[in-house]
């Protein structure tokens, strides 16, 4: 028998320290696109974040549809496999790139924000735990689709809170990351 899955994840709830939001006050979100320092690389980075949010919305909606018996199990499994793989693979790659290239660039440009970047890097480590649980439970659900259709619903019931944790996590983390990084980029005219 499989151990009961952990669906209690520590999603950071506190805001970034005010000191980390100094430049955000000067460069509010609704003015970013009009700023002359807002370049395609920044737009692409923000679009990747938008894509992660959309993928979790799809995964959550699909789980609800299956649990409400409004989505065929085989179709659900195909969508879970496709969108889950895209989400996990792309998030891992995106965060590795941020940790090794993007965040050091921001830190070198403005060391006042190192504390905020440390928080974001800790978020990445915490998200890895959530993604690991999503992968394990999701893979069990995929196996159950062909082995035991009745247990599939139980496993998707275990998976849905993990998807919701990913959504909550990304909402907190990506919003903070954007509001910390983009003002640094605009202020220092980085990523041109």
Rosetta blueprint (number, residue, H / E / L):
1 X L
2 X L
3 X L
4 X L
5 X L
6 X L
7 X L
8 X L
9 X L
10 X L
11 X L
12 X L
13 X L
14 X L
15 X L
16 X L
17 X L
18 X H
19 X H
20 X H
21 X H
22 X H
23 X H
24 X H
25 X H
26 X H
27 X L
28 X L
29 X H
30 X H
31 X H
32 X L
33 X L
34 X L
35 X L
36 X L
37 X L
38 X L
39 X L
40 X H
41 X H
42 X H
43 X H
44 X H
45 X H
46 X H
47 X H
48 X H
49 X H
50 X H
51 X H
52 X H
53 X H
54 X H
55 X H
56 X H
57 X H
58 X H
59 X H
60 X H
61 X H
62 X H
63 X H
64 X H
65 X H
66 X H
67 X H
68 X L
69 X L
70 X L
71 X L
72 X L
73 X H
74 X H
75 X H
76 X H
77 X H
78 X H
79 X H
80 X H
81 X H
82 X H
83 X H
84 X H
85 X H
86 X H
87 X H
88 X H
89 X H
90 X H
91 X H
92 X H
93 X H
94 X H
95 X H
96 X H
97 X H
98 X H
99 X H
100 X H
101 X H
102 X H
103 X H
104 X H
105 X H
106 X H
107 X H
108 X H
109 X H
110 X L
111 X H
112 X H
113 X H
114 X H
115 X H
116 X H
117 X H
118 X H
119 X H
120 X H
121 X H
122 X H
123 X H
124 X H
125 X H
126 X H
127 X H
128 X H
129 X H
130 X H
131 X H
132 X H
133 X H
134 X H
135 X H
136 X H
137 X H
138 X H
139 X H
140 X H
141 X H
142 X H
143 X H
144 X H
145 X H
146 X H
147 X H
148 X L
149 X H
150 X H
151 X H
152 X H
153 X H
154 X H
155 X H
156 X H
157 X H
158 X H
159 X H
160 X H
161 X H
162 X H
163 X H
164 X H
165 X H
166 X H
167 X H
168 X H
169 X H
170 X H
171 X H
172 X H
173 X H
174 X H
175 X H
176 X H
177 X H
178 X H
179 X H
180 X H
181 X H
182 X H
183 X H
184 X H
185 X H
186 X H
187 X H
188 X H
189 X L
190 X L
191 X L
192 X L
